[in-house]
């Protein structure tokens, strides 16, 4: 297929179907504008007029509403709004693609929400820097007269990288097709930026002088919960039920997220801090899942529980008095007892229950939890920096070593292999036929079929993490278990949809093996893909599953991939360096300690400058 034809298939226009969905964009902007107006009205009026007075009054309103200096509160409020908008757009977009397939235009409502959110992260950095400069805040770095708080610098780095990802993503799709996956380097630029942004907001929050105020404590708990939400975003394909990686990745990602996020929360918030953060996580993730699922009519994303891991952290901190020991104990408990609760939860409500065959490999998740817990403790120590406490910091080499270990552990579940097995798929239509209009505007017919699968050799799927028929992009996600009814013979537990826009396949996950054989796939005329027709009998090898999961993608110039992966690798290094430098800056500056506030109110700062400028010199005697 030519690049021109592909470009036409993904036009740069705006979504016109479901126009009422644009109310979400309007609502997000109205919410932002309304809050700004309220903050201006709540602020103290100054002598200046025009834009300067509005900025001062808004900063004064932020201080009154949050009990934070304006440079911190403005970044926290605006950044939190931006993250909420971006994460709603992200979860909506993943559900959209899973249920309905690829987009015809770039500016869908979910894409627009993501873009607004990522721009809002950058705006939060600018607002924080503006007020820090006006207030001459003792925070962050000084750059040519500007005062840039550490959290603002990280937010700016995240926002710029994410926005660069948009044009690079368009180039990627024009070169390699529409890969409906989270895991392209350009998608990870945008997802990673939003996922790490709560850490930068936490830096802004703890960089401000400490005050005893319930609003501050509530904001801290919400921020810790938001960190868990951000880190959980990488689990979303498992939550949606169409994973493209082996099952071991899910507990490893959960262990990493909870090891870091819950140890961080307990270290910062004190007793029951881990549980409070987990509850905030459940409220935020659960609320957005209900919005995307029942309210917007998509498949409801499943969510991990995190409560068991939170209890493990609380127990570890109660049992051990030495910080290093309780951190290691917390990581160990998360990777064992905590994941045991998640194991049970997968059998209550999940897209894929965990199987016993995964148990011998869970050492990866245990070690990931320990490494992540050490990183969480290190980051919390940098944010908290209580100068009155005895030195309990990690050795200088420990945090980089823990990060390197965590990265290495997350690489272990990467392999995805095909299977040597061959399947005979026997399918028979059942039920009435339904007439629909597919995504190409063509009248199509949807039916259901009973499915039997004969596997050769018979033992090839024994001990599988999953062996099922998966159907998606016909308006929902359907995972139907294949149950053994004879030697090597398996039967789908219920009829499988096919026809129209439905993609359906036999899907095997067994350790590093991720293999699939097609039942039926629709044609993609604008991509040059012919249909894989429904037939009563098909003999096929269980080939690499990604060939069917991202069937629309194709080969192209390797130069674009080299550029994209180089930009992604460089960006991740910049993010890690920015987070590390910001954390070190906070730990050296004494930010967050209980002390007399070092920054006066924004209107007080500007009033003092006016007074100095207007006092005339005394006449000579």
N, C-alpha and C positions, 0 to 999 in steps of 0.2 A: 504494500500500500504506500502511496506517495505521502510526503509530509503535508502537501496542500490538502489532500483529502482528509487526512487526520485532523488538520487544523480546522477544517470546516465542521468536523464531527464534534469538536469541543469549542464552539464559538465563544467569544468574549462577552456575549450579551448577558442580560439579566433574566432570572427565573420569571416566567410568566404564568406557569401553572401554579395553582394554590396561591393566588395573590394575597390572600389574607394572612399568609405566613409572614409577610413583610411587616406585619404589626409587631413581631418580636424585635425587629431591628429598630422600628420607631419607638417601641417601649423602652429598649435599652438606652437610646439617646435621650428620650424624655426623662427617664429616671436620672440620668447623669445631669441634665440641665436643671431639673427640679431640685436636686440636692445642692448644686452650686448656688442656685437662687436662695435656698434656705440658709446656706452657710453665709452668704453675703448679708442677708437680713439679720442673722444672729451676731455678726461681727460688729465691733465698735467702729463708729464712723471716725475718720481722720479729717485733717484739714485739707488734704489734697483732693482733687476732683478728677473725674475721668477714669481711664483704665487703671491708673496707679491706685486710686482709692478703692476700686473694685477688688484689685488684687490684695490690698492690705486688709480690707474688710473680710474677704473670703478666708484669708489666713487667720484672722482673729476668730472667725466662726469655727474654723477647724480646731483651733486650740481649745475653744470653749466646749466643743462637742466631743472631743477625744481625750482631753487632758494631755495631749502631746504637743510639743512645739510644732509650728506650722510646717517646717521642712520635713518632719517625720510624718505627721498626721496626713498631710496632703498626699504624700507618696503612698502611704498605707491605704487611704480611702480610695484614691483613684486606681491604684494597682489592684486592689481587691475587686472593684467593679469590673475592671478590664479582664481579670482572670475568670470571674464568673461568666461574663459574656463569651469569652473565648472557649471555656470548657463546655458550656451548653452547646455552642456551635460545633465543637469537636465531637462530642458524643452523638449529637444529632447527625452529623455528617457520616460517622462510621455506621450508625444504624441505617441511614439512608442508602449508603452504598451496599450494605449487606442485604437489605431488603429489596432494593430496586435496581442495583447495578450502577453503572457510570452515569455521569452528568452529561447533558448536552451543552450547557453553558457554564462559564466560569463562575459568574456571580449568582450562585444560589443563595438562599437565605442562610444555611449553615456556613457556607464559605464566607459570606459577608460578615457574619457574627465573629468568625475566627479572625478575619482581617481587622475588624474594629477592635477586638480584644487585644491583638498583638500591637496595634498602634497605640492603644490605651496604655500598655505597659511602658512604651517609650514616653508617652505623655506624663506618666507618673514620675519617671526619672527626671524629666524636664521641670515639672512642678516642684519636686523636692529640691533640685539644684537651685531653682529660682529663689525659693524661700530661704534656703540655707545661705545663699549669697546676700539676700536682703538683711538677714538677721546676723550675718557674720558668725555663723554657727561654728562651734569648735567640733567639727565632725568631718570625717573623710579626708579628702585631699583638696589642695588649693591649685587651681589651674588658671593662670592668667586672670586673676581677680575673681574667678568663680570658686565657690566652695561646693564640692561634689561629695555628698555623703557616700559612704561605701555601698550601702544598699542601692542608691540611685545609680552608681556606676555599673553595678551588676545588672540592674534592670535595663539600662540602656544597651549594654552588650547583648543581652538576650533579645531585646526587641529588634535591634538592627539585624542580627543574624536571622531571626525569624522572617522579617520582611524581605530580606535577600532571598529567602527560600521560595517566595511566590514566583518571581520570574524564572528562577532556576527550575522550579517544578514544571512550569509551562514548557521549558526547553526539554526537560526530561521526557515529558509525555509526547511531545512532538517527535522525539527521537525513538522512543522505545514503546510507545503505545500507552494505553490507559490501564496501568497496573492498579487494580482496586485493592490496595493494601496499605497498612500503616508503615511498612518497613522499607520503603525506598529512602535513600539518603535525604532527598528533598523534603519528604514528609516528616522525617525525624528531626530536621532542622526546626520546623514549626512546632511539632509536638514537644520536642525537648525544651524549647524556649519556654513554652507555657508551663511545662511540668516543673521546671527549676525556678520559675519566677516566685513562688511562695517562699523559697529560701531567701531571695533578695528582699522580699517584704518583711520577713522576720529580721533581717539585718537592720532594716530601717527602724523597725519597732524597738529592738533592743539597743540600737545605737543611741536612742533618745535617753535623757536622764530618767532615772527611776522615780516614780511617784506612786503612792498608795491610793489607788482609785479603782472602783469596780469596773469602770469602762475599760481601763487598761488591762485588767485581768481577763475580762471577757474577750477583748481583742486578741490577747496572747493565746488563749485557748482556741479561738477560731483560726488563727494563723497556723497553729500546730496541726489542727485538723485539715486545713487546706494543704499543708505540706504532704500529708498522707494521700489526699485526693490527687495531687499532682503526680506523686510517685506511682499511684495505682493506674495511671493512664496507659502505661505500657502493657497492662494485662487485658486491655479491652477486647482484643480479638478472641481471647479465651472466654471473656464474659458474654460475647455475642454468639458464641457457639460455632464459629468457623475459624479455628486456629490454623496458622500456617507454620507452627513450630511444634516440636515434640512436647508431650505433656509435662515432662520434667521442668520445662521453663516456667510453668505457672507457679508451683510451690517455690521455685528459686526466686522469682520476681516478688512474690508475696513476702518471703523471708527477708529479702533485701529492703523492701519498702518499710516493713514494720520494724526491722532491726534498726534502721536509721531513724525513722520518724517517731517511733514510740519511745526509744531511749532519749532522743532529743527532747520530746515533750515532757517526759518524767524529770529530766535534768533541769529543764527550764521552769516548769510549772509547779514542781514539788509533788507532795503526796497526792495520789490519785490523778496526777497529770496525764499519765498514759491513757487511763480510762476516759478522761474528759476529752482528750484528742480523738480517741476512737469513736466516741459518741458523736462528736462533731462530724467526723468522716462519714458515719452512717447517715446522718441527717442530710449532709450535702450530696453525697453520691446517691443515696436513696431517693432524695427529692428530684434530682436531675434524671435518674432512671425512670421515675414515674412520669416526669414531663415528657421524655422522649418516647416512652412506651405507651401507656394507656392514653395519655392526652394527645400526643401527636400521631398515634396510630402505627408506630413502628414496633419492632421486636424489643421487648424490655430487656435492657442489659442486666445481667446478673452482677452481683457485687460480692466481694469477699467479706468476711465477718469482722475480723481484726480484734474482737473482744477477748478471745482466748489469749492472743499474743499480748494484749494490754495487761491482762491479769498476770501473765508470766513476768512482765517487766516490773509490775508493782511488787510481786513476791520477791523477785531478785533484789530489788532495792531495799526491801524490808529485812531480808535475811543477811545481806552482806553490808558491812560498814565501809570497807575500802572501795573507793570508786572504780579502780580497775577490775577488782574481783567481781563487783556487782554488775559491771558492764559485760564482762565475759559470761557471767551466769545468765544475765538477761538474754544475750544472744543465743546461748545454748538452749535455754528454755523455749525461746521463740522457735528455734529450729526443730524442736522435738514436741513438747507438749502443746505449744502454740499451733504448729502445723497439724497436730492431731485433731484439734478442734476444727480447723479448716477442712480436714479430711472428712469429718462427720458432716460439716456444713455442705460439702459438695453433694452428699447423698440426700440432703434436705432440699436444697434449691441451687442448682448450678446447671450449666450447659453440658458438663461432662463430669460424672463422679470419678474420683481418683480410684485406681485399681491397685491391688496388692503387688502386682508386678513392678510397680514403680518404687516400692519400699527399699530395695537394695541400693538405689541410686540417690536416695534423699540426703546422703552425706554432703552433696553439693549444696543443697538448701541450708543445711545446718551450718556449714562453714560460711556461706553467704550471709546468714543472719549474724554470726559473730563479727565478721568483717564490717558489716554495715553498722552494727551496734557501736563498734569502736569509732567509726566515722561520726555517728550521731553524737557520741559523748564529746569528741573533739570539737565539733561544730558548736555544740551547746556551751562548752567551756569558753570558746572565743566570744560568743554572744553575751554570756552572763558576766564573765570576768569580775567576779566579786573579789576585790583586792584585799579584803579582810580575811579571806579563807586561806588555809594552807595550800601550798602548791601541790596540785593533783593533776597537772597536765601530763599528757602523753609525751614520751620522748619525740624529738623532732622527726625521727624517721618513721614513727609508728603510723601516722595518718597516711602518708604516701604508700607505705607498705600495705595497709588495709585496703586502700583504694585499688592498688594493683592486684591484690588478691581477689577483690570483689569482681573486677573486670575479667580476670582469668577464669573465675568460677562461672560467670555468666556466658563465657565462650564455650564451655564444655557442652551444653545442650544444643549447640548450633547445628551439628550435622543433620541432614535430611536425606535419607536414602530411599531408593526404590526397593520393591520386594521382588523376589524371584518367583513368587506364586503366580498362578494363572487362575482366573475365575470364569465360570460360565454363569452369566446373568440371564435368568429366565423371568420375564415380566409379562403380566396379563392385565389388560385394562379392566377396571371395575368402576361402577358408578356412572352417573350421568356426565355428559360433556358440557362444558361451559365455554361460551364464546366471549373473547376478550379482545382488546386492542393492545398490541405489544408496544414496546418502546420505540419501534420504528414506524408506528402508525399503521401497522398492517393487522387485519383481522386474523386472529389465531384462536386455537382451541386448547383448552386445558382439561386434562383428565387425571385420574389417579390409577395406579397400577399396584397389584400385589407383586412382590419381588422375592425370588429365591436365588441364592448364590451358592454355587458349588465351587469349593476351593481345592486346588491341587498344588502342592501336597496338602493333605488334610490338616496337618499340624501347623501350617504356616501362620495361622492367626491365633493359635493358642497363647494365652497370657497377654493378649493385646490390651493396650490402654483404651482403645476404642475400635470397634468394628461395626460400622453402621452405614446407612444410606443418608447422605446429607443433601438437602435441596434448599436453594436460596435464590434470591433476586427475583422471585415471582411475587413479591409482596410481603414475604416473611422469611424466617429461617426455620427449617424443619429438620430435626435430627431424629432418625428412627433406628433404634437398635436392631441389629441382626442377631437373632437367637438361634442357637444350634438345635436342629431337629433330626440330625443324622450324622453319620461319619463325613465330616467335611462339608455338610450341607447346612445352610443358614437361611432363615426366613425373616423378612422385615416384619416388625411387630405391628405395623399398620400400613395402609396403602400410601404410596409415594406419589406426590404431584409431578406432572411433566407437561410439556407444551407451553405455549406462550413465552414468557420471559424466564420460566423456571430453568435453572441449572440443577441437575441431579446426578449424583455419582456414588459409587461404593467407595467408602473411605476407611483406610486402615491406618491406625497409629499404634506402633509397637516399638517403644524405645526410640532409637534414631530412625526407624523406618516410618516414613510418611508417604503412603502410596495410595493410588486411587485408580479406578476404572470408570468410564462414563456410562451412565444410563441414558440420558438425553440432554443435549445442549442446544440452545437456539442459535440461529444464524445471526451474524453481525455483518450485514452487507456493507456498511460504511467502513468497516475494518478489514474487509476481505476474508472473513471467516465463514465457512460453510457450517450448516447445522450438523450436529451429531444426532441423527434421527433415532427415535424410539423404535426398537425392534424387539420381537418376542424373545429372541435368543441372541446373545452376543458373547463370544469368547474373547477375552482380553487379558493382557498381563497387567499386574498392579504396578503401574509406572509411577514416577515421581509425582506427588500430588500437586506441586506448584504449577505443573503444566496445565492443570485444569482450574486450579484456584485463581490464577491470574492469566487466564487463556488469552485475554485481549492484548497482552504485552508481546513484543516481538524484538528481534535483534535490530541493532543500529550501530552507528559509529561509536567505537570504544572511547573516543576522545571525550564525549559528553559524560560518560560514566566516570572517567578518570578525573575530570574537573569536579563533578558532583561529590565524589567520595573524598577528594582532596579538600574541598571546601568544608565538607561535613567534619572530617577529622581535625582540620585546623580550627574550626568553630568550637568543637568539643574541648579542645585544648585551651582555647581562649576562655571558655566558660569556666573550666576548672581552675585556671589561673586567676580569673577574676574573683571567683568565690573564695579561693585560698587567700588572695591578697586582701580582699575585703575583710575576711575573718581575722587575719593577722593584724590588720589596721585597727579593728575593734578591740582586739585583745591588748594591743599596746597603748591604746588611747585611754583606757579606763572607761569606755562607754558602758552604759548600763549599770554602773555602780550606784549605790545609795548615796547621794550627795546633793548639795545645793545645786539647783538647776543652773547650768552654765549658759543657757540661752534665754534671754528675756523674750517677752511676747513680741510678735511682729509689729504691732502698732506702737509698742513702747520703743522698739529699736528705731523706727522711722521718726517718732516724735523726738527722741533724743538727738537724732541727726539734725532735725529742723531747728531745735533749740540752740545747738552749737553754731549753726550757720547764721542765726539771726541775732545773736548777742553782739552788741557793738563794743569795741575796746574802750576802756575807761579813759577819760581825758587826763592829760598830764597835770600834776599839781603845780 
